[in-house]
Amino acid sequence: MIVLALTGVLVLAVGGCVCVVWAARGGPPVVRAVAAVTLAAGQLVRGSGRRSGGRGGGDGGGGDGEG
């Protein structure tokens, strides 16, 4: 079951990438809409990664100055 879910996510991601490339070359309005949704979802994922990565340490600097 999880393989089906992961396959579905992969198909959606590849389809979104294809729509982004096709829209950049002047595709139909439906393709442009799907590309816009894909790019917006990418921005949301990128933004959420920054917020969660900035809390609680990590390698984000703030060292004690010794090296």
DSSP file (Angstrom, degrees, kcal/mol; ACC not computed):
  #  RESIDUE AA STRUCTURE BP1 BP2  ACC     N-H-->O    O-->H-N    N-H-->O    O-->H-N    TCO  KAPPA ALPHA  PHI   PSI    X-CA   Y-CA   Z-CA
    1    1 A M     >        0   0    0      0, 0.0     4,-1.9     0, 0.0     5,-0.1   0.000 360.0 360.0 360.0 -41.5    0.0    0.0    0.0
    2    2 A I  H  >  +     0   0    0      1,-0.2     4,-2.6     2,-0.2     5,-0.2   0.835 360.0  58.3 -68.1 -29.7    2.8    2.4    0.8
    3    3 A V  H  > S+     0   0    0      2,-0.2     4,-2.3     1,-0.2    -1,-0.2   0.899 105.6  49.9 -64.9 -39.3    4.4    1.6   -2.5
    4    4 A L  H  > S+     0   0    0      2,-0.2     4,-2.3     1,-0.2    -2,-0.2   0.912 111.0  48.9 -64.5 -41.8    1.3    2.8   -4.3
    5    5 A A  H  X S+     0   0    0     -4,-1.9     4,-2.2     2,-0.2    -2,-0.2   0.930 113.0  46.5 -64.3 -44.9    1.2    6.0   -2.3
    6    6 A L  H  X S+     0   0    0     -4,-2.6     4,-2.3     1,-0.2    -1,-0.2   0.870 111.3  52.4 -65.8 -36.7    4.8    6.7   -3.0
    7    7 A T  H  X S+     0   0    0     -4,-2.3     4,-2.5    -5,-0.2    -1,-0.2   0.904 108.9  50.6 -64.6 -41.0    4.4    5.9   -6.7
    8    8 A G  H  X S+     0   0    0     -4,-2.3     4,-2.3     2,-0.2    -2,-0.2   0.907 110.2  48.9 -62.8 -42.4    1.4    8.3   -6.8
    9    9 A V  H  X S+     0   0    0     -4,-2.2     4,-2.4     2,-0.2    -2,-0.2   0.908 111.7  50.1 -63.6 -41.7    3.5   11.1   -5.2
   10   10 A L  H  X S+     0   0    0     -4,-2.3     4,-2.6     2,-0.2     5,-0.2   0.907 110.0  49.7 -63.4 -42.6    6.3   10.4   -7.7
   11   11 A V  H  X S+     0   0    0     -4,-2.5     4,-2.6     1,-0.2    -1,-0.2   0.907 111.7  48.8 -63.5 -41.9    3.9   10.6  -10.6
   12   12 A L  H  X S+     0   0    0     -4,-2.3     4,-2.3     2,-0.2    -2,-0.2   0.902 112.1  48.8 -64.6 -40.3    2.5   13.9   -9.4
   13   13 A A  H  X S+     0   0    0     -4,-2.4     4,-2.1     2,-0.2    -2,-0.2   0.929 113.9  44.9 -66.3 -45.0    5.9   15.4   -8.9
   14   14 A V  H  X S+     0   0    0     -4,-2.6     4,-2.4     1,-0.2    -2,-0.2   0.914 113.2  51.1 -65.5 -41.9    7.2   14.3  -12.3
   15   15 A G  H  X S+     0   0    0     -4,-2.6     4,-2.2    -5,-0.2    -1,-0.2   0.890 109.4  50.9 -61.9 -39.1    3.9   15.5  -13.9
   16   16 A G  H  X S+     0   0    0     -4,-2.3     4,-2.1     2,-0.2    -1,-0.2   0.900 109.7  49.7 -64.6 -40.8    4.3   18.9  -12.2
   17   17 A C  H  X S+     0   0    0     -4,-2.1     4,-2.2     2,-0.2    -2,-0.2   0.906 109.8  50.9 -64.6 -40.8    7.8   19.2  -13.4
   18   18 A V  H  X S+     0   0    0     -4,-2.4     4,-2.6     1,-0.2    -1,-0.2   0.911 110.1  50.3 -62.3 -41.4    6.8   18.4  -17.0
   19   19 A C  H  X S+     0   0    0     -4,-2.2     4,-2.8     2,-0.2    16,-0.2   0.876 107.7  53.3 -66.0 -36.6    4.0   21.1  -16.7
   20   20 A V  H  X S+     0   0    0     -4,-2.1     4,-1.8     2,-0.2    -1,-0.2   0.933 113.0  43.3 -63.4 -44.9    6.5   23.7  -15.5
   21   21 A V  H  X S+     0   0    0     -4,-2.2     4,-1.0     2,-0.2    -2,-0.2   0.919 115.5  48.5 -66.3 -42.9    8.8   23.1  -18.4
   22   22 A W  H  <>S+     0   0    0     -4,-2.6     5,-0.8     1,-0.2     3,-0.5   0.895 110.7  50.6 -65.6 -40.1    5.9   23.0  -20.9
   23   23 A A  H ><5S+     0   0    0     -4,-2.8     3,-1.6     1,-0.2    -1,-0.2   0.855 104.2  58.5 -66.4 -34.1    4.4   26.2  -19.5
   24   24 A A  H 3<5S+     0   0    0     -4,-1.8    -1,-0.2     1,-0.3    -2,-0.2   0.784 106.0  50.3 -64.8 -25.5    7.8   27.9  -19.8
   25   25 A R  T 3<5S-     0   0    0     -4,-1.0    -1,-0.3    -3,-0.5    -2,-0.2   0.308 133.2 -89.4 -95.2   8.6    7.6   27.1  -23.5
   26   26 A G  T < 5 +     0   0    0     -3,-1.6    -3,-0.2     2,-0.1    -2,-0.1   0.901  63.2 175.2  90.6  45.7    4.1   28.5  -23.8
   27   27 A G      < -     0   0    0     -5,-0.8    -4,-0.1    -8,-0.2     5,-0.0  -0.076  39.8 -70.3 -74.3 179.8    1.8   25.7  -23.1
   28   28 A P     >  -     0   0    0      0, 0.0     4,-2.0     0, 0.0     3,-0.4  -0.168  51.7 -99.1 -67.5 165.8   -2.0   25.8  -22.9
   29   29 A P  H  > S+     0   0    0      0, 0.0     4,-2.2     0, 0.0     5,-0.2   0.830 121.4  56.9 -58.4 -34.9   -3.7   27.5  -19.9
   30   30 A V  H  > S+     0   0    0      1,-0.2     4,-2.3     2,-0.2     5,-0.2   0.918 107.8  48.0 -63.1 -41.9   -4.4   24.2  -18.1
   31   31 A V  H  > S+     0   0    0     -3,-0.4     4,-2.4     1,-0.2    -8,-0.2   0.888 110.0  52.4 -66.0 -38.9   -0.7   23.5  -18.1
   32   32 A R  H  X S+     0   0    0     -4,-2.0     4,-2.1     2,-0.2    -1,-0.2   0.885 109.1  50.4 -64.0 -37.8    0.1   27.0  -16.9
   33   33 A A  H  X S+     0   0    0     -4,-2.2     4,-2.1     2,-0.2    -2,-0.2   0.922 111.4  47.0 -66.3 -44.3   -2.3   26.5  -14.0
   34   34 A V  H  X S+     0   0    0     -4,-2.3     4,-2.4     1,-0.2    -2,-0.2   0.889 111.7  51.9 -64.6 -38.3   -0.8   23.2  -13.0
   35   35 A A  H  X S+     0   0    0     -4,-2.4     4,-2.7   -16,-0.2    -1,-0.2   0.898 108.1  51.3 -64.0 -40.5    2.7   24.7  -13.2
   36   36 A A  H  X S+     0   0    0     -4,-2.1     4,-2.3     2,-0.2    -2,-0.2   0.907 111.3  47.5 -64.0 -41.3    1.7   27.6  -11.0
   37   37 A V  H  X S+     0   0    0     -4,-2.1     4,-2.5     2,-0.2    -2,-0.2   0.908 112.1  50.6 -65.1 -41.3    0.3   25.2   -8.4
   38   38 A T  H  X S+     0   0    0     -4,-2.4     4,-2.1     2,-0.2    -2,-0.2   0.924 111.9  46.2 -62.7 -45.3    3.5   23.1   -8.6
   39   39 A L  H  X S+     0   0    0     -4,-2.7     4,-2.0     2,-0.2    -1,-0.2   0.887 112.4  50.9 -66.4 -38.2    5.7   26.2   -8.1
   40   40 A A  H  X S+     0   0    0     -4,-2.3     4,-2.2     2,-0.2    -2,-0.2   0.905 109.7  50.1 -65.1 -40.6    3.6   27.4   -5.2
   41   41 A A  H  X S+     0   0    0     -4,-2.5     4,-2.4     1,-0.2    -2,-0.2   0.890 109.1  52.6 -64.6 -38.0    3.8   24.0   -3.5
   42   42 A G  H  X S+     0   0    0     -4,-2.1     4,-2.5     1,-0.2    -1,-0.2   0.892 108.4  50.1 -63.4 -39.4    7.6   24.0   -4.0
   43   43 A Q  H  X S+     0   0    0     -4,-2.0     4,-2.6     2,-0.2    -2,-0.2   0.893 110.5  50.3 -65.6 -39.5    7.7   27.5   -2.3
   44   44 A L  H  X S+     0   0    0     -4,-2.2     4,-2.4     2,-0.2    -2,-0.2   0.922 112.4  46.2 -64.0 -43.8    5.7   26.2    0.6
   45   45 A V  H  X S+     0   0    0     -4,-2.4     4,-1.8     2,-0.2    -2,-0.2   0.918 113.8  48.8 -65.3 -42.7    7.9   23.2    1.1
   46   46 A R  H  X S+     0   0    0     -4,-2.5     4,-1.4     1,-0.2    -2,-0.2   0.909 112.8  48.2 -63.3 -42.2   11.0   25.3    0.8
   47   47 A G  H  X S+     0   0    0     -4,-2.6     4,-1.8     1,-0.2    -2,-0.2   0.881 110.0  50.8 -66.8 -39.2    9.6   27.8    3.3
   48   48 A S  H  X S+     0   0    0     -4,-2.4     4,-2.2     1,-0.2     5,-0.2   0.838 106.9  55.4 -69.8 -30.8    8.6   25.1    5.8
   49   49 A G  H  X S+     0   0    0     -4,-1.8     4,-1.8    -5,-0.2    -1,-0.2   0.866 107.1  49.8 -67.4 -35.8   12.0   23.6    5.6
   50   50 A R  H  X S+     0   0    0     -4,-1.4     4,-1.3     2,-0.2    -2,-0.2   0.909 111.1  48.8 -68.6 -41.8   13.7   26.9    6.6
   51   51 A R  H  < S+     0   0    0     -4,-1.8     4,-0.5     1,-0.2     3,-0.3   0.938 115.8  41.4 -65.7 -46.5   11.4   27.4    9.5
   52   52 A S  H >< S+     0   0    0     -4,-2.2     3,-0.6     1,-0.2    -1,-0.2   0.832 114.4  52.9 -73.0 -29.3   11.8   24.0   11.0
   53   53 A G  H 3< S+     0   0    0     -4,-1.8    -1,-0.2    -5,-0.2    -2,-0.2   0.722 101.4  61.2 -76.3 -20.2   15.6   23.9   10.3
   54   54 A G  T 3< S+     0   0    0     -4,-1.3     3,-0.4    -3,-0.3     2,-0.3   0.614  92.0  79.9 -82.5 -12.0   16.1   27.2   12.1
   55   55 A R  S <  S+     0   0    0     -3,-0.6    -4,-0.0    -4,-0.5     0, 0.0  -0.731  91.6  13.3 -98.2 143.2   14.9   26.0   15.4
   56   56 A G  S    S-     0   0    0     -2,-0.3     2,-0.6     1,-0.0    -1,-0.2   0.763 110.1 -76.1  76.4  27.1   16.9   24.0   17.9
   57   57 A G    >   +     0   0    0     -3,-0.4     3,-0.5     3,-0.1     2,-0.2  -0.754  61.2 155.2  98.5-123.8   20.4   24.2   16.7
   58   58 A G  T 3  S-     0   0    0     -2,-0.6     3,-0.1     1,-0.2    -4,-0.1  -0.623  77.9 -48.3  83.5-152.0   21.7   22.2   13.7
   59   59 A D  T 3  S+     0   0    0     -2,-0.2    -1,-0.2     1,-0.1     3,-0.1  -0.067  95.3 124.2-107.7  33.0   24.6   23.6   11.9
   60   60 A G  S <  S-     0   0    0     -3,-0.5     2,-0.1     1,-0.2    -1,-0.1   0.071  75.3-107.3 -84.2  25.4   23.2   27.1   11.6
   61   61 A G  S    S+     0   0    0      1,-0.1    -1,-0.2    -3,-0.1     0, 0.0  -0.488  72.6 128.7  87.8-158.9   26.2   28.9   13.2
   62   62 A G        +     0   0    0     -2,-0.1    -1,-0.1     1,-0.1    -2,-0.1   0.784  42.9 159.6  74.9  26.9   26.1   30.3   16.7
   63   63 A G        -     0   0    0      1,-0.1    -1,-0.1    -4,-0.1    -4,-0.0  -0.054  55.4-104.2 -74.0-178.2   29.3   28.5   17.8
   64   64 A D        -     0   0    0      2,-0.2     3,-0.1     1,-0.0    -1,-0.1   0.372  53.3-109.0 -92.5   5.1   31.5   29.5   20.6
   65   65 A G  S    S+     0   0    0      1,-0.3     2,-0.4     2,-0.0    -2,-0.0   0.390  80.5 121.4  88.0  -5.4   34.2   31.0   18.4
   66   66 A E              0   0    0      1,-0.1    -1,-0.3     0, 0.0    -2,-0.2  -0.732 360.0 360.0 -91.5 142.1   36.8   28.3   18.9
   67   67 A G              0   0    0     -2,-0.4    -1,-0.1    -3,-0.1    -2,-0.0   0.408 360.0 360.0-149.6 360.0   37.9   26.5   15.9
